[in-house]
Amino acid sequence: EIVACADISKENAEAFADLFGARAIYTDYREMLARERLDIVSICTWPRLHEEMVVAAAEAGVKGIYCEKPMADSWQGAKRMVEACERHGARLAFNHQRRYGAPFRKAKALLDAGEIGKLEQVAFGVGNLYDYGSHSFDLCNYFNDERPATWVIAQIDYRQESLVFGAHNENQAYALWQYDNGVYGVASTGAGAGLVGCHNRLVGSQGVIEIGPVGEGMPVLRIRRHGQKDWEPIDCGGEDCHGPGYIDRAIADFVDKLAQGKDSELCGRNALRATEIIFAAWESARRRGRVDLPLDVEGNALEEMVAAGELRPAPRA
């Protein structure tokens, strides 16, 4: 049951309530948290607001918090959300819903079945490291069984202002990292996204799996085992890299796990591992060197370089 909604625009809140049957509306989310006895809240605001809202919901006694990605606009903020929820007994999840899609599930099943041997490298090519890349780093960790990264080295280009939901995103980046089990990660974004040639690539000792290969008429998932000349397409039942139904499945699983007193796959700790690599990549660009993990800064190197005038992207039209 949707009990209440909060929006700084009363008109928007009323429209939401009319559409989904919420019985109460608020223009101040803190008032909603104080007045209502909520089991679950869904936080759909811009990244810079996530930290304060997640912490407030946990402190108000909400037991299930489902938040949009990226986690937060600083590394300190991302950690604080997870720590606050653990302290107050709240289950926290972030909307990295692609994990629930057939192409990604089937790729993981092929990998786990040993179809390409031992995993050696995960790679992706997308628009940026932070907004879209949040999904991609999460998937890399998913394929590598949530192993922590040990170091990151990266460089970025930021010449044209790119604000996504109010947050800076680089125009182009190249990042290399390694996990504690020896698997390497590679990300190429923006103008260099085509380097990878697909949405996600898994390289094993005995073959390669590609999700979302670039090209006309390409299958959404394909595999080429060692010794095979041609790629083998894998049927994903009409699902692509974006859906349909992935968010529905993610939320349903979150609610089910909450009822069982368990964390879902989208839990805060899993999201934190992906987010650490993102902020470490930007920090590496600032230092012009490798960053060893755990990350030893609290902020957001990209935002801070812009604020300090070290990066001067041309304003958007």
PyMOL commands that set and color helices and strands:
alter all, ss='L'
color gray80, all
select helices_A, chain A and resi 10-20+29-35+47-59+75-88+97-100+102-112+133-143+190-195+246-260+268-287+301-307
alter helices_A, ss='H'
color red, helices_A
select strands_A, chain A and resi 4-6+24-26+40-43+64-67+91-94+119-126+149-157+163-164+167-168+172-179+184-189+198-204+207-213+221-225+232-233+291-292
alter strands_A, ss='S'
color yellow, strands_A
deselect
rebuild
show_as cartoon
